[in-house]
Amino acid sequence: MLTIEQVGEVKRLLDEGRLSRRGIARAVGVSRGTVDKIANGKRGLVGIPPAEDLLERSAIAQRCPGCGGRVFMPCVYCEAVAHRGAVAGVESRAA
């Protein structure tokens, strides 16, 4: 999936009109089909927010104390399991 910045950059370059669609795809790092869909209005101008939390992750893989996997800390799997448990706890209290 594209980030919001990539979608915005494609739209800006299309509006500028100096590059071909192939050039835009190459410059932004997306497929030509994606550029065509944005240009023809067949793809909404939405995307995922930038992954700022990835900047906070460690640069060296480490052994996770929670699951034992070799990961870039903090462990996304353990975060997901903790979140799932918290959601299940809220649902059981609501019932």
C-alpha positions in Angstrom: 0.0 0.0 0.0 1.2 3.5 -0.7 1.9 6.1 1.9 0.0 9.4 1.9 3.3 11.1 0.8 3.6 8.9 -2.2 0.0 9.5 -3.3 0.4 13.3 -2.8 3.7 13.3 -4.8 2.2 11.4 -7.7 -0.8 13.9 -7.8 1.5 16.9 -7.6 3.7 15.6 -10.4 0.7 14.8 -12.5 -0.6 18.3 -12.0 2.8 19.8 -12.8 2.7 18.1 -16.1 6.5 18.0 -16.7 7.1 14.3 -16.4 5.4 11.4 -18.2 3.4 8.9 -16.2 6.3 6.4 -16.6 8.7 9.1 -15.3 6.5 9.8 -12.4 6.2 6.1 -11.5 10.0 5.8 -11.7 10.6 8.9 -9.6 8.1 8.0 -6.8 8.8 4.3 -6.8 5.3 3.1 -7.7 3.9 1.1 -10.7 2.7 2.8 -13.9 -0.7 1.3 -13.3 -0.9 3.1 -10.0 0.0 6.4 -11.6 -2.6 5.7 -14.3 -5.3 5.0 -11.7 -4.6 8.2 -9.8 -4.5 10.2 -13.0 -7.9 8.7 -14.2 -9.6 9.1 -10.8 -10.0 5.3 -10.4 -7.9 5.3 -7.2 -8.7 7.6 -4.3 -6.1 9.9 -2.9 -5.7 8.0 0.3 -2.8 6.1 1.8 -1.4 4.8 5.0 0.2 7.3 7.4 4.0 7.3 7.6 5.4 4.6 9.9 6.9 6.9 12.5 7.1 4.1 15.1 9.6 2.3 12.8 12.1 5.1 13.5 11.9 4.2 17.2 12.7 0.5 16.6 16.3 -0.8 17.2 18.6 -1.0 14.2 19.9 -4.4 15.3 17.8 -7.6 15.5 17.7 -8.9 19.1 16.1 -11.8 20.9 12.7 -10.9 22.2 12.3 -11.8 25.9 8.5 -12.2 25.5 8.2 -14.6 22.5 11.8 -15.6 21.9 11.8 -14.4 18.3 14.7 -12.6 16.7 13.2 -9.1 16.0 13.9 -5.4 15.9 12.8 -4.3 19.3 10.1 -3.5 20.4 8.6 -6.8 19.2 5.5 -6.1 17.0 4.2 -9.7 17.6 4.2 -9.2 21.4 2.6 -5.7 21.0 -0.2 -7.3 18.9 -0.7 -10.1 21.4 -0.9 -7.6 24.3 -3.4 -5.5 22.3 -5.5 -8.5 21.4 -5.6 -9.4 25.1 -6.6 -5.9 26.1 -9.4 -5.8 23.5 -10.7 -9.2 24.6 -10.7 -8.0 28.2 -12.8 -4.9 27.3 -15.2 -7.1 25.3 -15.7 -9.6 28.1 -16.4 -6.7 30.6 -19.0 -5.2 28.3 -20.9 -8.5 28.0 
